[in-house]
Amino acid sequence: MTALLHGLGAVLVIEGLAMALAPLRMERLLATLAALSRDQRRAIGLAVLASGVGLLWLAGGL
């Protein structure tokens, strides 16, 4: 449970930094994502998910 909270906390810190330091860039990114089709967004989401699982596996977390 502690590892899950550490991971979630790290994600929130990174997301918060991105929004605090580059809000205009985040707006552009969200507009770009909104312009993609649902299938393209799904494919990107699955690729990011697979990358995250791969990184956790390499780090020995899975």
N, C-alpha and C positions, 0 to 999 in steps of 0.2 A: 504494500500500500504506500509505503514511504517513497519507493522508486516512482510510482505513478504520480504522486504529488510533486516530486522533483521535476519529472518530465513535463507535467502540465504547467508548472511554474516557469520553467525555461521557455516553453512555447509562448506563454503570456508576456514574458519579458521581451522576447524577440519581436513579437507582434506590436507590443507597446512602443518599443524603440522605433520600429519602422513607421508607425503612425505619428509619433512625436517628432521625428527628425526629418521625415520626407512626406508630409501629408499630401502635397500636390502629386507626387509620384504615385502614391497609393490610390488617389482618385483616378489617375490615368490607367493604372493597372486594373482597377475595378471596371472602368468603362470598357477596356479592351476585353476583359472576361465576359462582360454583359453582351458584347457584340458577337461572341462565339456561339455556335449552336450548342444545344444541350448535349449532343453526343461528343462534341469536341471537349466541352467542360468535363464530362464524365471520363473521357480518356485521360485528360490531364490529371484529374483527381486520382484515378487508378495508378497512373505512373508515379505520382507523388507518394501515394500509399505504399506502393511496391518499393520505392526508394527508401522510405522510412523503415519499413520492415527489414530491408537488406542491411541498412546501417545498424539497426538494433541487433541483428543477427551477427554481423561482423564484430560488434562491440561485446558480444557474449551475453546480451540481455534476453535472448529468446532461447 
